[in-house]
Amino acid sequence: MNILLVEDHVELGTLLQRRLTKAGHRIEWVTKGAQAIRYAVNGQWDVILLDIMLPDKSGFDVLNTLRQQGLTTPVLALTARTEIDDKVSMLDLGADDYMVKPFDFRELEARLRALQRRPMGQAATTYPVGPLSVDSKARRISYNDVVMDFGQREFCLLELLLGRLGHAVSKERLLMQLYNFDEQASYNAVELHISRLRRKLPPLPIHIETIRSVGYSAQLIPETDTAA
């Protein structure tokens, strides 16, 4: 995912750039509103992460300018403000979503994945994966008459694997996205979540395969096999 990060706080910007880059995204980081407008208009971005409190222009002004110029790139606003009027203003100006600082990196990743799936910024949280219907907001997967709910980490793990269906996802990436900045965890924790998830998956037609020395891969089981 190509992400334009607009954040003037050096420590947070550095942390976000490092974590998002390790998660496989391409990040361009700018610190001022004027830069944000120039980069947003002249680049190809999947998502813009926009801090509201900037030194030269407010995020409100940046967002308003971008939308007036017809830019439809999804915008996830980052703010330390909790006033409801500010949140309403962001959404009215054309923000697709917002997060209040401090936030959990896992939730940020989930919001980014949801925004990437929205056509032209439309607020859709349910999407298909083969015969499955995945609801990222409710953390629920439906298959025929089966509806299954998952906990936060279970669903995050499963969604990451389904997003790379048929391909290996490394334990390092899973570990990084399952746990927040200040949490201590090891590959054993990932293996434990995989084991629990495997036990819970039936009757969904999903198989999680271990890729030795790499990580895991999700596969869809053909319907003839699930019926057998």
N, C-alpha and C positions, 0 to 999 in steps of 0.2 A: 504494500500500500504506500503510495506517495503522500506524505503528510507535510503540510506547512505548519510549523510550530511558531506561534507568535507569543512570546513570553519574555518580559524584561527582568524577571528575577533569575539571577545567574545560577544560583544553586539548584532551583527547581528545573530551570531550562536544561542544565547539564544532566541532571538525573533523568528527565524525560527523554532527552535525546539518546542517552546511553541505553536506557531500558527498551525504548521503542526500536532502536537500531538492532539490539540483540534479539528482539522478537521478530526480526525479518523485514521491518519497514524501512523505507528511505525517507530521511528526515532533512528538511531545510529549516534552520532555526534563525529567526530574526527577532529583534528586540524592540522595534519601534513601529508605530502605526503606519507611517508613510512607507516604510519598507514593506510592510504586510500588504498594502494595497498594490504596490508595484509588483511584488512577487506573485500575488494571487492572480492578478490580471494577466501576467505574462507567462505563467507556468501552467502545467497540467497536474492538478492535485485531486486526490481521491477524497481527502478531508482536510479542513483547516481547523487547527486547535488554536483558539483565539482568547488570549487573556483580556479581560475587560479593563483593567487598570494599567495603562501604558503611559510612558513619559511625555509623548508629544501629542498623540491623539487618543481619545478614549476608544475602547473596543466598540462602543455603541456607534461612534462616528465611522470607524473602519467598516463595520458590518453594514451600516446604512449606505456607505459609498459603494461597496461591492454589490449589494443588491440593486441599487439604482443603475449600476452599469450592466445589469443583466447576468451577473455571475451566479450560477446555480449550484456551485460546489457546496456540499454539506459543510456546515460550520458547527463545531462543538465549542461552546463558550466556557471558559474557565474563570471563575470569579470567587473572591473572598467575601462578597456581599451576600447577605441572606434575605434582604428586603424583598418582599413579594413584588413590589412595583418594578424593581430592577429585573427580576426574572421575566415578568410579563413584557417589559420593554424589549428585552433580548429576543424573545420569541416573536413579538410583533414586528421587529425589524428584520426578521428572517433567519434567526438562529434555528438550527434543527434540533439542538439539544443543549443542555448546560450541566456543568458539574460545579459544586461548591467546594473550595479548598478548605481543609486538606481532604484528599480523596484517596480511595483505594485503587492501586494500579490495575488490579484485576477487573474492577468495574470500568475503569477507563478503557481497557482493552475490549471488554464486552460492548461498551457503547460505540467504540470505533467499528467493530465488526457489524453491529446493527446498522450504523450509518452507511457503511459500504454497500449493504444489501438494499438500501432504499433507493428506488429509481427516482432520479431528479429530486432527492431530498424528501420524498414522501414518507410519512411516518408509518411504515409497515414493520412489524416485529415478527411476523410469521412467514416462513419461507419453506419451499420443498427441498428435500434431499431424496431423490428417487421416489419411492412410494411413501416416504415419511413426510410428515408436516411438523416442522420445528418452530416452536414459539419461544423466542429468546427472552421475552419479557416475563412470561409465566414459568420459564424453565420447564417446559413440557414438550413431549414428543407424542404424536398421534400416528397410529398405523391401523388402517381399517377401523375396527370397533375398539381398539386398544388405545387407551390414553395413559401415559405414565409421567409422573412428576419426579423431578430430581432436586437434590440439594444444590447449593451454589457451586461447590467445588466439583461435584459429580457432573453437573450440567456443563460447566466451563470446560472440563476435561473432554467430555463427549463432543461438545461443539467444536473444540479445536481439532479433534480427530476427524469429525465429519467434514470439516472445512477443507481437509486435505485427504478426502476419501480415496483410498487405494494407494496412498503414499505414506512413507514413514515420517513420523513426527518425533523429533529427538526428545529424550528424557530431559535434557537441559532446557529446551523451550517449554516443555510442559511444567517443569519445576518453577521456572521463572514467571509463568503466567498464572499458576495456581496459588502462588504465595505472594504476599505483599513485601514492600521494601524491607521492613524491619522484622520479618518473621524468619525464624530459623527452621530450615527443612532440608531433607536429603532426598536422594533418589529412592530410598526405601519408602518414603512417604508417597511418592508417585506410584510405586509398585503396589502399595497398599490400596490406594484409590482405584487403580486399574482392577485389582482383584475384586474389590467390592462392586465396582461397576459391572464387571463381567457377570457376577452372580445376579445382578438386578436386571440385566438386559432382556432375557427371554420374557415374553414372546416377541419382542421387537426383532426384525430380521437384520441384526447387526452383529458382526463378529469382530473382536479386537485381537489382532495378531501381534505377537511379540517379534520384533525385528532385532535379532541378536546383535549386541554391541552398538545399537543405534537407538531404538525406542519402540514405538508402537504404530500400528496401522489399522484403521477401521475399514471393514469390508461389508458390503451389503450382501446378505444371503439371498440367493434366488428364491422366489416364492415357491417353486416346486420342492426345494429342499426344506423350507419351513413347514410345508404341508405334509411332508413325509413322516 
